[in-house]
């Protein structure tokens, strides 16, 4: 039985533990937050223990699917104290590298194997207010090319059946 099947159909009561990890090469340590375990949680990933501290989080996975257009909208209730200072550090160093986000979901019964992992997301926009920081993290856009040619029936007569 897979971890997801164990979580869904197991006999023990289980709940989902959602974790996010935000990293950047200029930061001394990654930010690791968990949304629904008030005392924090230690999980195993990449063969090592990692502690996630509790934070007020809102994680919107939107239309996450198995394609490359994955996007998360995350609000961290840090009262605008932690993340803005780290972003200022990146701006001050004139770095073009964007912070990376990894989302992991675990069953409360098995903290060594994630049920879902979404990684290699880049922070593309970020907003601060007195309550916290909201940012969007999405997969890197690798294939943004275009020809400049419009798909019209004059340019492509075979498209007439689709109009």
C-alpha beads as a LAMMPS data file, in Angstrom:
LAMMPS data file: protein, C-alpha beads

163 atoms
162 bonds

1 atom types
1 bond types

-500.0 500.0 xlo xhi
-500.0 500.0 ylo yhi
-500.0 500.0 zlo zhi

Masses

1 110.0

Atoms # bond

1 1 1 0.000 0.000 0.000
2 1 1 1.410 3.437 -0.942
3 1 1 1.766 6.306 1.526
4 1 1 -1.272 8.029 0.000
5 1 1 -3.403 4.873 0.228
6 1 1 -2.244 4.362 3.817
7 1 1 -3.275 7.925 4.621
8 1 1 -6.672 7.626 2.948
9 1 1 -7.663 4.093 3.892
10 1 1 -5.632 3.290 7.029
11 1 1 -7.307 2.254 10.264
12 1 1 -5.526 4.840 12.407
13 1 1 -6.694 8.432 12.456
14 1 1 -4.345 10.474 10.335
15 1 1 -4.209 14.080 9.297
16 1 1 -2.315 15.934 6.625
17 1 1 0.790 17.900 7.609
18 1 1 1.645 20.620 5.094
19 1 1 5.183 22.012 5.040
20 1 1 6.940 24.628 2.940
21 1 1 10.646 25.228 2.621
22 1 1 12.039 28.460 1.159
23 1 1 15.740 28.582 0.263
24 1 1 18.219 30.983 -1.262
25 1 1 21.995 30.726 -1.536
26 1 1 22.495 34.033 0.338
27 1 1 20.489 32.931 3.382
28 1 1 22.268 31.241 6.276
29 1 1 19.507 28.640 6.638
30 1 1 16.286 27.750 4.836
31 1 1 12.912 28.909 6.127
32 1 1 10.848 25.874 7.061
33 1 1 7.230 26.307 8.112
34 1 1 4.410 23.902 8.950
35 1 1 0.822 25.052 8.978
36 1 1 -1.093 22.664 11.209
37 1 1 1.207 21.436 13.992
38 1 1 1.491 24.168 16.632
39 1 1 4.585 22.732 18.324
40 1 1 6.420 22.298 15.027
41 1 1 7.383 19.008 13.448
42 1 1 10.529 17.128 12.484
43 1 1 10.308 15.147 9.262
44 1 1 12.745 13.142 7.196
45 1 1 13.586 14.205 3.667
46 1 1 16.654 13.534 1.597
47 1 1 17.699 11.078 4.309
48 1 1 18.065 13.754 6.987
49 1 1 15.875 15.159 9.729
50 1 1 14.501 18.636 9.118
51 1 1 12.580 20.679 11.664
52 1 1 9.679 22.849 10.504
53 1 1 8.457 25.529 12.861
54 1 1 4.818 26.511 13.146
55 1 1 3.627 29.576 11.291
56 1 1 0.261 30.892 10.324
57 1 1 0.150 29.806 6.677
58 1 1 -2.361 29.863 3.915
59 1 1 -1.321 27.603 1.043
60 1 1 -3.382 27.729 -2.127
61 1 1 -2.334 24.996 -4.531
62 1 1 -4.860 26.217 -7.086
63 1 1 -4.972 23.984 -10.123
64 1 1 -1.888 21.905 -9.248
65 1 1 -1.691 18.998 -11.626
66 1 1 0.875 16.697 -13.130
67 1 1 1.929 19.155 -15.801
68 1 1 4.659 21.792 -15.634
69 1 1 2.321 24.721 -14.920
70 1 1 2.361 24.321 -11.167
71 1 1 1.765 27.380 -9.032
72 1 1 1.320 27.974 -5.321
73 1 1 0.086 31.113 -3.604
74 1 1 1.386 31.205 -0.047
75 1 1 0.711 33.677 2.739
76 1 1 3.062 33.531 5.721
77 1 1 1.746 35.317 8.808
78 1 1 5.174 36.540 9.908
79 1 1 3.804 40.035 10.627
80 1 1 6.186 41.379 8.005
81 1 1 9.277 40.770 10.156
82 1 1 11.204 37.805 8.724
83 1 1 10.722 37.453 4.985
84 1 1 10.974 41.161 3.988
85 1 1 14.422 41.368 5.633
86 1 1 15.585 38.311 3.691
87 1 1 14.244 39.763 0.431
88 1 1 16.089 43.029 1.214
89 1 1 19.256 40.955 1.640
90 1 1 18.817 39.569 -1.890
91 1 1 18.136 43.021 -3.334
92 1 1 21.106 44.512 -1.459
93 1 1 23.416 41.867 -2.928
94 1 1 22.045 42.648 -6.421
95 1 1 21.351 38.946 -6.911
96 1 1 19.273 37.750 -9.864
97 1 1 18.678 34.360 -8.228
98 1 1 15.107 33.857 -7.060
99 1 1 14.225 32.068 -3.818
100 1 1 13.154 28.444 -4.307
101 1 1 10.076 26.882 -2.705
102 1 1 9.421 23.225 -1.936
103 1 1 6.004 22.074 -0.743
104 1 1 5.750 18.765 1.095
105 1 1 2.691 17.037 2.533
106 1 1 3.024 14.206 5.055
107 1 1 0.663 11.859 6.809
108 1 1 0.772 12.305 10.572
109 1 1 1.422 8.550 10.755
110 1 1 4.546 8.607 8.563
111 1 1 6.889 11.587 8.775
112 1 1 9.628 9.891 6.771
113 1 1 7.833 9.669 3.403
114 1 1 6.005 12.587 1.871
115 1 1 2.640 11.966 0.268
116 1 1 3.082 14.888 -2.109
117 1 1 6.117 16.956 -2.985
118 1 1 6.193 19.950 -5.310
119 1 1 9.678 21.359 -5.726
120 1 1 11.801 23.608 -7.924
121 1 1 9.291 26.441 -7.725
122 1 1 10.572 30.018 -7.967
123 1 1 9.092 32.974 -6.154
124 1 1 7.832 35.216 -8.941
125 1 1 6.021 37.904 -6.965
126 1 1 5.881 38.966 -3.361
127 1 1 3.730 41.355 -1.346
128 1 1 4.113 42.560 2.259
129 1 1 1.692 44.136 4.664
130 1 1 1.388 44.446 8.428
131 1 1 -0.009 40.904 8.741
132 1 1 2.508 38.985 6.693
133 1 1 3.984 38.167 3.333
134 1 1 2.130 36.755 0.355
135 1 1 4.025 35.350 -2.577
136 1 1 3.489 33.276 -5.659
137 1 1 5.796 30.394 -6.453
138 1 1 5.668 28.718 -9.819
139 1 1 7.675 26.456 -12.049
140 1 1 10.389 28.182 -14.024
141 1 1 9.207 29.297 -17.453
142 1 1 11.612 27.550 -19.818
143 1 1 9.800 27.508 -23.140
144 1 1 8.417 30.993 -23.602
145 1 1 8.899 31.508 -27.306
146 1 1 6.642 32.762 -30.014
147 1 1 6.739 33.323 -33.734
148 1 1 4.654 36.492 -33.831
149 1 1 2.419 34.902 -36.472
150 1 1 -1.291 35.150 -35.710
151 1 1 -3.458 32.060 -36.156
152 1 1 -6.007 33.489 -38.575
153 1 1 -7.819 31.805 -41.442
154 1 1 -5.885 33.992 -43.876
155 1 1 -2.534 32.747 -42.546
156 1 1 -3.722 29.163 -41.969
157 1 1 -6.610 28.222 -44.285
158 1 1 -6.896 24.745 -42.762
159 1 1 -8.163 26.296 -39.521
160 1 1 -11.459 27.336 -41.179
161 1 1 -13.227 24.320 -39.665
162 1 1 -12.391 25.557 -36.139
163 1 1 -13.982 29.003 -36.563

Bonds

1 1 1 2
2 1 2 3
3 1 3 4
4 1 4 5
5 1 5 6
6 1 6 7
7 1 7 8
8 1 8 9
9 1 9 10
10 1 10 11
11 1 11 12
12 1 12 13
13 1 13 14
14 1 14 15
15 1 15 16
16 1 16 17
17 1 17 18
18 1 18 19
19 1 19 20
20 1 20 21
21 1 21 22
22 1 22 23
23 1 23 24
24 1 24 25
25 1 25 26
26 1 26 27
27 1 27 28
28 1 28 29
29 1 29 30
30 1 30 31
31 1 31 32
32 1 32 33
33 1 33 34
34 1 34 35
35 1 35 36
36 1 36 37
37 1 37 38
38 1 38 39
39 1 39 40
40 1 40 41
41 1 41 42
42 1 42 43
43 1 43 44
44 1 44 45
45 1 45 46
46 1 46 47
47 1 47 48
48 1 48 49
49 1 49 50
50 1 50 51
51 1 51 52
52 1 52 53
53 1 53 54
54 1 54 55
55 1 55 56
56 1 56 57
57 1 57 58
58 1 58 59
59 1 59 60
60 1 60 61
61 1 61 62
62 1 62 63
63 1 63 64
64 1 64 65
65 1 65 66
66 1 66 67
67 1 67 68
68 1 68 69
69 1 69 70
70 1 70 71
71 1 71 72
72 1 72 73
73 1 73 74
74 1 74 75
75 1 75 76
76 1 76 77
77 1 77 78
78 1 78 79
79 1 79 80
80 1 80 81
81 1 81 82
82 1 82 83
83 1 83 84
84 1 84 85
85 1 85 86
86 1 86 87
87 1 87 88
88 1 88 89
89 1 89 90
90 1 90 91
91 1 91 92
92 1 92 93
93 1 93 94
94 1 94 95
95 1 95 96
96 1 96 97
97 1 97 98
98 1 98 99
99 1 99 100
100 1 100 101
101 1 101 102
102 1 102 103
103 1 103 104
104 1 104 105
105 1 105 106
106 1 106 107
107 1 107 108
108 1 108 109
109 1 109 110
110 1 110 111
111 1 111 112
112 1 112 113
113 1 113 114
114 1 114 115
115 1 115 116
116 1 116 117
117 1 117 118
118 1 118 119
119 1 119 120
120 1 120 121
121 1 121 122
122 1 122 123
123 1 123 124
124 1 124 125
125 1 125 126
126 1 126 127
127 1 127 128
128 1 128 129
129 1 129 130
130 1 130 131
131 1 131 132
132 1 132 133
133 1 133 134
134 1 134 135
135 1 135 136
136 1 136 137
137 1 137 138
138 1 138 139
139 1 139 140
140 1 140 141
141 1 141 142
142 1 142 143
143 1 143 144
144 1 144 145
145 1 145 146
146 1 146 147
147 1 147 148
148 1 148 149
149 1 149 150
150 1 150 151
151 1 151 152
152 1 152 153
153 1 153 154
154 1 154 155
155 1 155 156
156 1 156 157
157 1 157 158
158 1 158 159
159 1 159 160
160 1 160 161
161 1 161 162
162 1 162 163
